[in-house]
Amino acid sequence: MVKRIPSDINLLFAVDKPLGCTSHDVVSRVRRALGVRRVGHAGTLDPLATGVMVLGVGQATRLLGMLTLDRKSYIASVSFGSETNTDDSEGEVTRTAPVDAKLKDEAYARGVLDSFVGPQMQVPPAFSAISVNGVRAYKRARAGENVDLPARPVEIFELQLLSVLVDGEQVVWNIACTVSKGTYIRSLARDIGRAAQSAAHIVSLRRSASGSISLAHAIELEGVSADALRAHAIDPVSSLGLGRVDLPSEALARILNGRTIDAGSFGECLPEGSPCALVIEGQMRAIACLEQRRYVMRDVFPQGIEGVS
């Protein structure tokens, strides 16, 4: 068994994923750039999509599943006149429909978009990563199988029209939306087309935010380096929504051994039972719970997670 070498870099960061590469491609390129193996990501993006992709290196990979990324924001272009088997421009056309003149009217477009705001049931695209009897839906679809995915509950929090572009018979709605985790913008485009008595698919998609992490936090993939990541590290404490407790360096040995720590005057404002981040010299060393005025270790990080601001 190969022993895992501890990473010298342990932090969360975001990249602005470029067009055409998969989420796995992004992880592979970060691994090569940093010379480390332990790299993971939270929330995939299709090759056609660009924008915010959150990653973790080293010990910070353990935080990816804890991040509250329940809301995602996107800017998308929806083209009318046809549906595809992938619900985007990379797929084969499966249905065409007239592009009525009303689709060029911004007032009409806003009315259609407004009807989608709120909780609803959405059928995911056949070409998606959803598992069907242990096999990804997109693998079944590529093999020519008829993939019939059940509708799932999602919520559209905001859906705004940015512009209507008209080029001859081609009509494209540029939209901005904030949606719940698990919402497929490709499916939303398909359903918008049907609601407008037409057909539609996505021609461009850009994720502008994932949870509280926006494009302002993201760096270009080509610029990934240890120095760049440290300069743009995401604060693990605030991104997890935890209370922060700063402890003296002599508390580190107890943390690493998983022993409880007397709260004393540390974290006096924290309510009993609440999870919190234990920080020593600017690094997050543990996530603990306050129980009977003692910090009980829940997750311990032998290599401190950087980026605490």
C-alpha positions in Angstrom: 0.0 0.0 0.0 1.4 3.4 -1.1 1.6 5.8 1.8 0.0 9.2 1.1 2.4 12.1 1.4 0.9 15.1 3.2 0.4 18.0 0.9 2.2 21.3 1.5 -0.9 23.1 0.2 -4.2 22.7 2.2 -6.8 25.2 1.1 -10.1 25.9 -0.7 -10.1 27.9 -3.9 -12.1 28.6 -7.0 -11.2 28.6 -10.7 -13.0 30.1 -13.6 -13.5 26.9 -15.6 -12.8 27.5 -19.3 -15.0 26.4 -22.2 -14.6 22.8 -23.5 -13.0 21.0 -20.6 -14.7 18.7 -18.2 -14.6 19.1 -14.4 -12.2 16.1 -14.3 -9.9 17.9 -16.8 -9.8 20.8 -14.4 -8.8 18.6 -11.4 -6.1 16.9 -13.5 -4.6 20.2 -14.6 -4.5 21.5 -11.1 -2.8 18.3 -9.9 -0.1 18.7 -12.6 0.4 22.4 -11.9 0.8 21.8 -8.1 2.5 18.4 -8.2 0.0 17.0 -5.7 -2.4 14.2 -6.0 -5.1 15.2 -3.4 -7.3 17.6 -5.3 -11.1 17.4 -5.4 -14.0 19.6 -6.6 -17.5 20.5 -5.4 -20.2 20.6 -8.1 -19.5 19.6 -11.7 -19.8 21.8 -14.8 -20.6 20.6 -18.3 -17.9 21.0 -20.9 -20.1 23.7 -22.5 -20.3 25.6 -19.3 -17.8 28.1 -17.9 -17.4 29.9 -14.6 -17.1 29.2 -10.9 -15.8 25.8 -9.9 -14.8 25.2 -6.2 -11.9 23.0 -5.5 -9.9 21.8 -2.5 -6.3 20.7 -2.1 -4.9 18.5 0.6 -6.8 18.5 3.9 -9.3 20.9 2.4 -10.7 18.2 0.2 -12.4 17.0 3.3 -14.4 20.2 3.5 -15.9 19.9 0.0 -18.8 17.7 1.1 -19.5 20.1 4.0 -19.8 23.3 1.9 -23.3 24.8 1.8 -23.6 25.4 -2.0 -27.4 25.2 -2.0 -27.8 28.1 -4.4 -26.1 28.5 -7.8 -26.3 31.5 -10.1 -25.9 31.4 -13.8 -26.0 33.5 -16.9 -27.3 31.6 -19.9 -28.3 32.0 -23.5 -31.4 30.2 -24.7 -31.9 29.7 -28.4 -35.4 29.0 -29.8 -36.5 26.8 -32.7 -35.1 23.4 -31.7 -34.6 20.9 -28.9 -31.6 18.6 -28.7 -31.0 15.2 -27.0 -28.5 16.9 -24.7 -30.6 20.1 -24.2 -27.6 22.1 -25.4 -25.9 23.0 -28.7 -23.6 19.9 -28.5 -26.5 17.5 -29.1 -28.5 16.3 -32.0 -31.7 18.0 -32.9 -34.7 15.9 -31.8 -37.6 18.4 -32.3 -38.1 21.7 -34.2 -40.8 24.3 -33.7 -41.8 27.6 -35.2 -40.2 30.8 -33.8 -43.2 33.0 -33.3 -42.7 36.8 -33.5 -43.9 37.1 -29.9 -40.6 35.5 -28.8 -38.9 38.7 -29.9 -41.0 40.8 -27.4 -39.3 41.5 -24.1 -42.5 41.8 -22.2 -43.7 38.4 -23.4 -40.3 36.9 -22.5 -40.4 38.3 -19.0 -43.9 36.9 -18.5 -42.7 33.4 -19.5 -39.7 33.6 -17.2 -41.8 34.9 -14.3 -43.9 31.8 -14.5 -40.9 29.6 -13.6 -40.0 31.3 -10.4 -40.7 29.2 -7.3 -40.7 25.5 -6.3 -41.4 23.0 -9.1 -40.7 19.5 -10.4 -38.1 19.2 -13.1 -37.1 16.3 -15.4 -33.3 16.2 -15.6 -31.6 15.8 -19.1 -31.1 12.3 -20.3 -27.4 13.3 -20.8 -26.7 13.8 -17.1 -24.6 12.3 -14.3 -27.6 10.9 -12.5 -27.2 7.2 -11.7 -29.8 4.8 -13.0 -29.4 1.3 -11.5 -25.8 2.0 -10.9 -25.1 3.4 -14.4 -24.8 7.1 -15.2 -27.7 8.3 -17.3 -25.4 9.8 -20.0 -23.7 6.5 -20.5 -27.1 4.8 -21.2 -28.1 7.7 -23.5 -24.8 7.4 -25.4 -25.4 3.7 -25.8 -28.7 4.5 -27.5 -30.9 3.5 -24.6 -34.2 5.3 -23.9 -33.5 7.2 -20.6 -36.6 8.2 -18.8 -35.6 10.1 -15.6 -38.2 10.9 -13.0 -39.0 14.6 -12.1 -37.2 16.0 -9.1 -38.1 18.9 -6.8 -36.1 22.1 -7.5 -36.6 25.8 -6.9 -36.0 28.8 -9.1 -35.3 31.7 -6.8 -34.6 34.4 -9.4 -35.0 34.4 -13.2 -34.4 37.6 -15.1 -34.3 38.6 -18.7 -31.1 40.4 -19.7 -31.7 40.8 -23.4 -33.4 39.4 -26.5 -31.2 39.0 -29.5 -32.7 38.7 -32.9 -30.7 37.6 -36.0 -33.1 37.0 -38.9 -35.3 34.1 -37.7 -33.0 33.2 -34.8 -34.1 34.4 -31.4 -31.9 34.1 -28.3 -32.9 35.1 -24.7 -30.1 36.0 -22.4 -31.1 35.2 -18.9 -29.7 35.4 -15.3 -30.9 32.9 -12.7 -30.4 31.8 -9.2 -31.5 28.2 -8.5 -31.4 25.5 -6.0 -28.8 22.8 -5.9 -29.6 20.0 -8.4 -31.4 22.3 -10.9 -30.4 21.7 -14.5 -30.2 24.9 -16.5 -30.4 22.8 -19.7 -33.7 21.4 -18.5 -34.9 24.9 -17.6 -34.1 26.1 -21.2 -36.0 23.1 -22.6 -39.0 23.8 -20.4 -38.9 27.6 -21.2 -39.1 26.7 -24.9 -42.1 24.5 -24.4 -43.8 27.1 -22.2 -43.4 29.6 -25.0 -45.1 27.2 -27.5 -41.7 26.6 -29.2 -38.6 24.6 -28.6 -35.3 25.7 -27.1 -31.9 24.7 -25.9 -28.8 26.2 -24.2 -26.1 27.7 -26.4 -24.0 29.2 -23.6 -23.9 28.8 -19.9 -21.7 30.5 -17.3 -21.9 29.9 -13.5 -21.5 33.2 -11.8 -21.7 32.0 -8.2 -21.8 28.7 -6.2 -23.2 29.4 -2.7 -21.3 32.5 -1.4 -18.4 31.9 -3.8 -18.5 34.1 -6.9 -16.4 34.9 -9.9 -14.7 37.5 -7.8 -13.0 34.6 -5.9 -12.0 32.7 -9.0 -8.7 32.5 -10.7 -7.9 31.5 -14.3 -7.0 27.9 -14.7 -3.8 28.7 -16.6 -2.7 30.8 -13.6 -2.8 28.0 -11.0 0.3 27.9 -8.8 0.9 27.5 -5.1 1.5 31.3 -4.7 -1.7 32.1 -6.7 -3.8 29.8 -4.7 -2.6 31.1 -1.4 -3.3 34.7 -2.6 -6.8 33.7 -3.5 -7.6 31.1 -0.9 -11.2 30.9 0.3 -11.8 31.4 4.0 -12.8 27.9 5.2 -14.5 29.2 8.3 -16.8 31.6 6.7 -17.5 29.4 3.7 -18.7 26.7 6.1 -20.7 29.2 8.1 -19.0 28.3 11.3 -18.2 30.2 14.4 -14.5 30.9 14.9 -12.5 30.2 18.0 -8.9 31.3 18.2 -6.7 29.2 20.5 -3.1 29.5 21.6 -0.4 27.3 19.9 -0.1 25.1 23.0 -3.6 23.8 22.4 -2.5 22.1 19.1 -1.2 18.9 20.7 -4.6 18.3 22.4 -6.4 18.9 19.1 -4.2 16.6 17.1 -4.7 13.9 19.8 -8.5 14.4 19.6 -8.8 15.5 23.2 -11.3 17.9 24.5 -10.4 21.5 25.3 -11.9 23.5 28.1 -13.7 26.4 26.5 -12.7 28.8 29.3 -12.9 32.3 27.9 -12.6 31.1 24.3 -15.7 31.4 22.2 -17.9 32.8 25.0 -20.5 33.9 22.5 -21.1 30.5 21.0 -24.2 28.6 21.9 -24.0 25.2 23.5 -23.9 22.4 20.9 -22.9 24.6 18.0 -20.1 23.5 15.7 -17.2 25.8 15.4 -13.8 26.1 13.8 -10.7 26.0 16.0 -8.1 28.3 14.6 -4.4 28.4 15.6 -2.0 30.9 14.1 -4.3 31.6 11.2 -5.0 28.0 10.2 -8.1 26.0 10.8 -7.0 22.9 12.8 -10.4 21.3 13.7 -14.1 21.5 13.6 -15.5 21.0 17.1 -18.8 21.1 19.0 -19.2 23.0 22.2 -20.6 20.6 24.8 -20.8 21.4 28.5 -18.3 24.2 28.0 -15.7 21.9 26.4 -14.7 21.7 22.7 -15.2 18.1 21.5 -13.3 17.4 18.3 -15.4 16.3 15.3 -12.9 16.7 12.5 -9.2 17.2 13.0 -6.8 18.5 10.3 -3.2 17.4 10.9 -2.1 19.8 8.3 -3.7 23.2 9.0 -6.1 24.5 6.4 -5.0 27.9 5.1 -7.0 30.9 4.0 -8.6 31.9 7.4 -9.0 35.7 7.2 
